Each structure stands twice: as C-alpha cells, then as structure tokens.
Amino acid sequence: MSRGVKIALAVLAALILLVGLSMTLSLPRLPEDLNQIALNTPTVIYGDDGGVIKTLANREVVPLHQVAPVFLQATVTLEDAGFYRHHGFSKKGFVRAVVYNLLHGTLRQGGSTITQQLAKNLFFGFDRTWLRKIQEVLVALQIEQQFSKEKILEAYVNQIDFGSGVYGVELASQTYFAKHAADLTLAEASLLAGIPRWPPRYNPFSNEKVARERQSFVLSRMVQNGDITRQEMEEAQRAVLVFSRINPLQGNAEYFVQLVKDDARQKFGADAVNYGGLRIYTTLNSRLQYEASRAVAEGLAQVDAWLGLPPYQEARWDQKGDYPQAALICLDPRLGTVKALVGGRDFRRAPLNRVMAAKRHPGSAFKPFVYFAALENPQVSPADVYVDDELAIPVGGKIWSPDNFDHRFRGPMILKEALAHSINVITVKLMEQVTPPVVVKAAYRLGLQSELPENLSLALGAADVSPFEMAGAYATIANFGTRHRYYYLMEIRSASNELLQETIPKSRCVADSQTCYLLIDMLRAVIQHGTAASVRRMGFTRPAAGKTGTSSDFRDAWFVGFTPELVAAVWVGYDDNRPLRATNNSGLTGDRAAAPIWTLFMQRVLADAPISEFPRPSGITLETVDPRTGSGPMPGEASVEVAIREKK
Amino acid sequence: MIKEKLKKWILAYKWVWLAVAVMAAAEALFDVAEILVGQVMKGTNALRPKTGRLWLEEEKDLAGQQQVLLIVDSLSNNPFRSGPLNSLEELTAYLHYKNFLRLQREDFLSLYQALPDSDARRLVDAQALAALMSSSAWQSVNLISSDGQMTLIFNDSNNQPLLVTQPFAPPPPEVEPSVTSQLQQDGRFSGRLVEPAHFLAAYQRLPRRLQLQVINDPAFMEKKAEEWVMVAIAASLRSGSVTLACEVREEQSSVIHTFQASELAIGYLIQEINVLRRGAEPLALPSKETTP
C-alpha cells in the first residue's frame, strides 16, 4: 500500500471518527429516570370529598408489577418479540425493514425495537429519515446499557400513546375500561396492546370493530409465540368488552375541569396551572357528578330515539355535531356550592360549557319569578282567582294575544293551579298587574344576571338566561330567600401547600321566607299534578318542587327543580336553535325531554338520603280550597291544599 | 471408522460450516459493537445537550414551578387570598368563615386604610391606633370571630395584648350624670394624672410579672375601659413603693382605689405612658423618699 493511500485512509478514518463523535455529542442527554416526564408533580383537581376529579397530566406512571402480565406479554410479542435478547437493535427486524423499504421505495417499515420506540417517544419527533433512524438506534443502544430490561419496558408502557389523548397503560385502562392496569383481563389487555401502533385507527371509542379485529390479530400472535393457548384466545375473542365512557377513576367532569382550568389560568397563568403542580380543591361531588353524567347520557339517548337519530356512539364524528345537547347543573342551596356540572353530551366533540355559556329562552321556567314578584305583596295569595280567557294587549300599535300551550282557555282558577298547569294567560295578567320592572327586579334579586327585557313577553320566558343562573335563582327560593354567591373553587394551593386562593362563601337575605314557601308550595303542585307530573310517574316520591319550560317552537326544553337538599337545572336543545321535533312531528317539551333527566339524577343521588320536608315558616297555614273558586270546596267537588299567609 | 466418517462429513459441508462460523463471528462482533457504542454514548451522556421532547417537558415544568414561586412571592403581602376586603361587612363575612385571622402590623394598617373611614374606626378608634402606632411594641393583631362577635387583640412581640376592641359590641350604657374626676381636684396629684386609655394601653404592654407589681389585683383590672375615670401616679416614693390612684365609676359616683406599686414596675409603666403620650410633657419618674 502506497504512502498516499495510507494517508488517505487515515484521513478518512479520522473524518468518520470526527463525524461520529460530533453526531454523538449532538444527541440528547438521557435523564437519570426514564419516567422523568411523568414524575413532576402534576396539578390535581380534587372534589369535595378529597377524591381526585382530574389530574392534569395525560399519563400516570405505574411500576411494572402494577401492570397485568398479559398486557406486558401482548406488548412484547406484538412490538418486539426479541426484546429480552437484543441490545437495543434488532438485526432481523432491520434487515426485514430495509428489504421492505427498498422494495417499496419508502421508509414506512421501521423494524423498531421497543427500546428504539422509547427513544423516539422520549426525544424525537415522528419524521422518518435515515438520519433520525440512526439517532434513535444510538440512543436506544445507550438506553440498553444504562437501564435494565424491566426499567425499559416500564418506561415504554408508561409513555406510549393509546389514543383519546391518553398516554401510558394505567390511564388507558382507566379511560377505556374504568379499571387499573393491574386488573386487565386477556381480552382487554390484547385490545389495549393493539392500539399504540396506530391510535386513531385502533381507538375502540371511535372504531370498535377495527379495534376488535386488531385484538384478534394480537391474540393470534400471542398463540404463535406460545404466550397463550388457542382456547384462551377463543375465550378472549368471545369476551364481551364493556367500554367505560364515564371513567369513575379519573372523573367524568371534563366540562367542569375545563371551567376550573380556565378560572385558574386566568388568575395564575397557563404555565402555573399546566406545569406548576397546583392543588385545586373544588366543591364538586364525584358521586353526584357521575350520576349527572349518567342521567344526561341516558336522557339524551331517549331524546335521540324520539328524534329518530341513531345511537350517538354509532354516529360518525361529523354526524355527532347534529345531535341535540343537554346541560345539567346541581347546587347545594344551603351551602352555596356547585355539586355537579355537565356542560354537554360529549366534551371532545362539543366542548362549549352550556351550563355557563348557553344563553337560552327559559320559556315557562321563568314564570315562578312572576309569581314570586306578585306574592311579595301580602295582598296576593296563591288562592286568589284569576280567569284564563282570551286576552288582547296593545303592544306598539298592535294587539298581542297570548295563547296557552294547548290553545285552550280554562276559565277561573286559583294562582296555584295556574302555575301548576303553566297557564300563559294568567301569568301575563299577573305580570301586567305587578308590572315588568318589578318582576325584573325580583328576578335579579333572586339571582338572574342576564339582561332581562322589561316587557310582558318576559312572563313567558322571552329572555336569554343560562342554566347556571336559573339554578341559582331557584336555589334562592329553595333556601327560603337567602341568596348565595354560588362557587365551585374552594382553595388553590401550591405543591408546597401555600394557600394561593380561597373562596369565602357570601350570602345575603334577599327575600322573605314566607313568600318563598308560598312559591315552593305552588311549585310542588307542578310536580304533583301539573306540567311535570312525569317526575312522579317515574317513581320519584320525595318532596320536590320545580317548573318545566319550553321555549317557542320547542327550541329549548327546561326543567328546574329542587328538593330540600339539592337544586338542579336541566336544559335540552340544539346548539343551532333548531326545534326539538320527534319523528311524528310532536315537539319535545320540558316535561318530556328535560324532566326525565332531572328525575333520573335526583332519584339516584338521593336514594339513600333520609326524606326531608320543606320546613313551613311561622305565619303560613294550609287551607283546602276549590281550585276554581278559591273558597272552601263543596262536598264532592275537586279540592286542593294551598299554603297561604295567616290572616292577622 | 466413525472418526473418519465425521471428518468426511465435515469436509463435505465445509462451506456451510465456514458460513455459520462467519455469521456467528459477525453476530458476536455486532453485539460487541452495540455494547461498545452504547457504552460510548453512556460515557458522553453528561456532555450532551438537554434537547428533545423529554427535556422540553422538563423546561415547561420548571417554568410552571417558577411561575408558582412568583405567585407565592407576590401574595406574601396580601393576607387575604379571597381578594381584597373593601368593607367591614366583607371582613365580618371573611372572619365568620375563617374564625381566626392573624395580621402583622403592616397588613392590618393596609386593611385599615382600605376600609371606608367609618368602618375602619369601628375596628379601632383612630386615637388608640395612633397611640399604638407611635410605639414599636405593637406587632400584630388577632382577629377572632366567636358567637357572631368580632374581637381584635392588638399584640406585642411576645403576643401579649396591648389593646382589645370589639367593633360590634353594644354601646356602653349611657352613664348619666357624668362623673367629674376627684383626682383632678386633688392637689397631691397635680401634674401626675394619666388618661385611663393611656394607662390601660401602657399597662397591657407590660409583662405579666410587672403588671402584678403595678396592680396586684387581676379582678380590678377586669373593669371595662369606660368605667375608668382617671389614674394618678404619686410624685414620690413612700416606704419603698409608689402610690397609684385609680378612680373608677361605681353607681352614680366615682371611687378612688389606691395601690402600692413597685418602683421598678412604675418606672416601666411611666416609660410606656410617655411613649403613648408622645408630644405631651413627659411624666417624671417618682422622686426618691426623703427623710422628714
């Protein structure tokens, strides 16, 4: 070999060494712990019982012994059968990938080992270049030298993407099956193990059929690898998988969580909330929240059926926007706290929090404010008789003739019955007598905050209000005139327990307890035999009061009601204001669409609570009267019990 | 024989054996290379930059924690984490919820200034506050809510009360007719009179041990501030002690109670009184006993 060649070779070797070294030195540094990302304290939102509503991290790290062995087997078999033998790089896989890529002229086939995938997840993006591939291999080789196989597998299963915005097997198990990773069955584990290769495609929430096909593939690979028997595979294929759309382990309060996050971010900044490890204590009750979500889901399924829509779960992503929405808010009228909040049917598809942001016409659910304003005058009694007949009111040079819902006029009746049957004409007459400004002031005093027009059509709910406002105003009545500033954030503390923010409950007396009781008594009749009688038909027997509401052309269906313990407002409607019309063209009223959701919710959350009555304040007496005349009933005639003020 | 056969068989497949040997060697070499590269990477780990997704996340975490530290810092001057309190009503609601609140002197003064004048004066009279402010003894205030009553206890650094106020206490029963001070007319105490407010505040500032050396009768000190008419401190010692005259209302008139106080304790008391009466002529210490 000539001297020149030797020099050239030496230079070439030095160059290769230099390039190799500079490439090595430009690679990312490995941390002491592969789970470092997930180890920093995340911000946690707690409920009123100290339970976790949501951890603001999209992964939850668990040690390997807390993951079902079948899942680990499935993952290793599927992703990297030679995992326990190689040093981070699979020659066989590499050769196979090179051949495939050369034949197809692409870089689609990666042949990556679990260690390479981990390196990619931790440090690199998803671009497929040869340089990136080499970098991944180099980092993978270091990972293998620095960490045990168990640590590598642990980091891998805690980092991988399982779709639905969740990473790591623990959170994936909770999200899809509402259980911990340690408790996964073979059927569940094999389904989960199949997702990471292509999460959007194999996500069982969006594509259950494809996910099950993928599961079968995983199971067959496990049989081939000797992990399981053919019989076990067949049993797993036959197993019915119950997917949990409501995750009791991590909460099902996405709308509420978003509300809390928005509030906290506004106050402390996004970095502090997302990465600052804050501890946010809220008033939300996880059990009530779970039942609220369940009731909304079940109630809406019935509404969908009436509207002739296929089950929501089966609808395509773009079709889901065409489904009706619902909102439910539950308050504790005595403490002034928010106990449950469901802002819509699917946070991922429609994240608008309708409890707070949707301003809709309340329809007849506004009527109690008119009656309240009237009853504040001691001269007005629920037993007063008004006549339900044709009415003509000149408005701006035209004549307005309010009609009843069923286009019938019922003649004379006492106010209690007029409210129970939601008689429009009598409510407008009362409004005219009390005057709109007085009603508006009373409604504001009780807790409404939106702009209310001072005109007679307000009596029938022609104003835009949110479910939160409505629940708050009804809660003032349920609380016998004490109005709270309803809150859901109790305290925000730093990771080191420094108090950063706290809420001091504020309340004041805005109405007389006697007036409130008279109205409660009237609203009880709504449920007992009035427009919300479906509540009783559904078997809810506890003392309860409430009012239905249906806005014009069935665009909004409301039910706002309360027991002595809880107040809940339910709204159902389309976001784009379309009428809620069933396939037979009948409209969905508050009684039909919203009251069942309220009833399902209240029935379940109060199932074990002792029955309590609305306490009757002194100065109130009960009288039995004729619902048409307001005087003592004739024998054999209809009668109704009415709470009235004692005559002095 | 067998040996020959085996040899033949090996020679017949020598290329296969060679290929196997080469592959095994390559495999082993590759394994060694993998380990070697891994070790080089491990050795250079500390020299490499913190780049990539993991470190970006780490940076965000640090930024978040930094942000929280800044928030904690900025809140250190604000004892009310529910937002500023702008009225006595809000303070009452706050205390009703919290039951107890301890404010440092500066925090209390900020609160005092934030409240409307009339509300602030109900917490503590402006003159009494001025007296407290004029001394360095006052350190903190304990605000206590109990049975719907708010109590403010102004403490010194030893947590000893200097002054106690109750903003919502019922006004003292009107005492009619007003009682004129007998001590004011007593020539022996000329120039030795002390307003009860100053005396009581100064007394509260003394350590318990000295308090008992001034008036060794805790029951007497239970009397309400409005019952006190005047206090006088004798100008000289007698039998090693100083006569302290306290004039208090009893029924329709006033009664003078005298106490023999220790010279040392009276010295501290006068010192405190002079601090509180800053601007007025200082009260002199009692003169030593003179032999008749």
Contacts between the chains, C-beta under 8 A, distances in Angstrom:
chain1	res1	chain2	res2	distance
A	24	B	40	6.7
A	24	B	41	6.4
A	24	B	44	5.7
A	24	B	48	7.6
A	25	B	44	6.2
A	25	B	47	5.9
A	25	B	48	5.9
A	26	B	48	7.5
A	26	B	49	7.3
A	27	B	41	7.2
A	27	B	48	5.7
A	28	B	48	6.4
A	28	B	49	6.7
A	28	B	50	6.9
A	28	B	51	4.7
A	28	B	52	3.9
A	28	B	54	7.4
A	28	B	55	6.6
A	29	B	45	5.6
A	29	B	46	7.2
A	29	B	48	4.3
A	29	B	49	6.4
A	29	B	50	5.3
A	29	B	51	7.8
A	29	B	55	7.5
A	30	B	45	5.6
A	31	B	54	6.5
A	31	B	58	7.9
A	36	B	54	6.2
A	36	B	58	6.6
A	37	B	53	7.9
A	37	B	54	5.6
A	37	B	57	4.8
A	37	B	58	7.4
A	40	B	58	7.6
A	40	B	61	4.3
A	87	B	31	6.3
A	87	B	34	4.1
A	87	B	35	6.0
A	87	B	38	6.6
A	88	B	34	6.6
A	88	B	38	6.7
A	89	B	34	6.0
A	91	B	27	7.7
A	91	B	30	6.6
A	121	B	53	7.6
A	122	B	52	6.6
A	122	B	53	6.3
A	122	B	54	4.6
A	123	B	51	7.4
A	123	B	52	3.1
A	123	B	53	6.0
A	123	B	54	6.0
A	124	B	52	6.5
A	124	B	53	7.4
A	125	B	53	7.7
A	138	B	37	6.6
A	138	B	41	5.9
A	139	B	41	7.2
A	141	B	34	5.6
A	141	B	35	8.0
A	141	B	37	5.0
A	141	B	38	3.8
A	141	B	41	6.1
A	142	B	38	5.2
A	142	B	41	3.5
A	142	B	42	5.3
A	142	B	45	7.0
A	144	B	34	7.7
A	144	B	38	5.7
A	145	B	35	6.7
A	145	B	38	3.5
A	145	B	39	5.7
A	145	B	41	7.2
A	145	B	42	5.0
A	146	B	38	7.8
A	146	B	42	5.4
A	146	B	45	7.8
A	268	B	67	7.1
A	268	B	68	7.5
A	268	B	71	5.6
A	269	B	67	5.5
A	271	B	60	7.0
A	271	B	63	4.8
A	271	B	64	4.5
A	271	B	66	7.9
A	271	B	67	4.5
A	272	B	64	5.6
A	272	B	67	4.0
A	272	B	68	5.0
A	272	B	71	6.3
A	273	B	64	7.8
A	274	B	60	7.2
A	274	B	64	6.1
A	275	B	60	4.9
A	275	B	61	4.6
A	275	B	62	7.9
A	275	B	63	6.4
A	275	B	64	2.6
A	275	B	65	7.0
A	275	B	67	8.0
A	276	B	64	3.8
A	276	B	65	5.8
A	276	B	67	5.7
A	276	B	68	4.0
A	277	B	64	7.2
A	277	B	65	6.7
A	277	B	68	7.2
A	278	B	68	6.8
A	494	B	68	5.0
A	494	B	71	7.6
A	494	B	72	5.8
A	495	B	65	7.6
A	495	B	68	7.2
A	498	B	72	4.9
A	498	B	75	7.8
A	499	B	81	5.2
A	500	B	68	7.8
A	500	B	71	5.9
A	500	B	72	7.0
A	500	B	75	6.4
A	500	B	81	6.4
A	501	B	81	5.2
A	501	B	82	7.3
A	502	B	81	4.7
A	502	B	82	5.1
A	503	B	82	6.0
A	504	B	82	4.4
A	504	B	93	6.1
A	504	B	94	5.1
A	504	B	97	4.9
A	504	B	98	7.6
A	505	B	93	7.9
A	505	B	97	6.2
A	506	B	93	5.9
